[in-house]
Amino acid sequence: MLYKFKSKTTGDLIMLEANGRRILEIIGKAPDTKGIVLVAQMPGAIDSLQAAVATEKAAHIGASGEYNGQEKDDSLSLAQRVRPFIDMLKRCHRDGSDMVWGV
């Protein structure tokens, strides 16, 4: 399954199920096949995603005290996966457009 996030402001954002599900759970949304992020909910969603990224970074800082932006198994970090989603949320919030998926 894919998640396809849409708004009147931006182009579509498509994510694999596991990534979309994780992001929706972080922002407190049920990872249903359909849903909406209202404009009023967007600042909280952005804050939740940024907090999750900060937590992940803290967990992956190596002995050198540096974080290279990638997981130890060379997969993409949460920061890299959520960047387009956060950008979409910011643009939608600025323009007053809700974000939907599965419709």
C-alpha positions in Angstrom: 0.0 0.0 0.0 1.1 3.6 -0.6 0.0 6.7 1.2 -0.8 9.6 -1.2 -0.9 13.0 0.6 -2.7 15.7 -1.3 -3.6 19.4 -0.8 -4.7 22.3 -2.9 -1.4 24.1 -2.3 1.2 21.5 -3.2 1.8 18.5 -5.5 1.0 15.0 -4.2 3.4 13.4 -1.8 3.6 9.6 -2.1 5.1 7.4 0.6 5.5 3.7 1.2 3.1 2.3 3.8 5.6 1.8 6.6 7.0 5.3 6.3 3.6 7.0 5.9 2.2 4.9 8.9 5.1 6.0 11.1 4.7 9.6 10.3 0.9 9.5 10.9 1.5 7.8 14.2 4.0 10.5 15.2 1.6 13.3 14.5 -1.2 11.5 16.4 -3.3 10.4 13.4 -4.7 6.9 12.9 -2.9 5.4 9.9 -6.2 4.7 8.2 -6.6 4.5 4.5 -8.3 7.9 4.5 -7.7 11.0 6.7 -7.1 14.7 7.0 -4.7 17.0 8.7 -6.6 20.3 9.4 -4.8 23.6 9.1 -5.2 24.2 12.8 -3.4 20.8 13.5 -0.4 21.5 11.4 1.8 23.4 13.8 1.4 20.6 16.4 2.2 18.0 13.7 5.3 19.8 12.7 6.4 20.1 16.3 5.8 16.4 16.9 7.8 15.4 13.8 10.7 17.7 14.8 10.7 16.3 18.3 10.8 12.7 16.9 13.7 13.7 14.6 15.6 15.2 17.6 15.0 12.0 19.6 16.3 9.8 16.8 19.4 12.0 16.4 20.1 11.7 20.1 19.8 8.0 19.9 22.2 7.7 16.9 25.0 10.0 17.9 28.1 7.9 17.8 31.1 8.0 20.0 32.5 10.8 17.9 29.6 13.0 19.1 28.5 13.5 15.5 25.4 12.5 13.6 25.7 11.9 9.9 22.0 11.9 9.1 21.8 8.2 8.4 20.8 5.1 10.3 23.6 2.6 11.1 22.3 0.3 8.4 22.6 3.0 5.7 18.8 3.4 5.4 17.3 6.9 5.3 17.0 8.6 8.6 13.7 9.9 10.0 14.9 13.4 9.3 15.3 12.6 5.6 12.0 10.9 5.4 9.9 13.6 7.1 11.5 16.6 5.3 9.1 16.6 2.4 6.1 16.0 4.7 7.1 18.9 7.0 7.7 21.1 3.9 4.2 20.2 2.7 2.7 20.9 6.1 4.4 24.3 6.3 3.2 25.3 2.8 -0.4 24.1 3.5 -0.5 26.0 6.8 0.8 29.1 5.2 -1.8 29.0 2.5 -4.7 27.7 4.7 -5.1 24.4 2.9 -5.9 21.1 4.7 -3.9 18.0 3.8 -5.7 14.7 3.0 -4.8 11.2 2.1 -6.7 8.3 0.6 -9.3 10.4 -1.1 
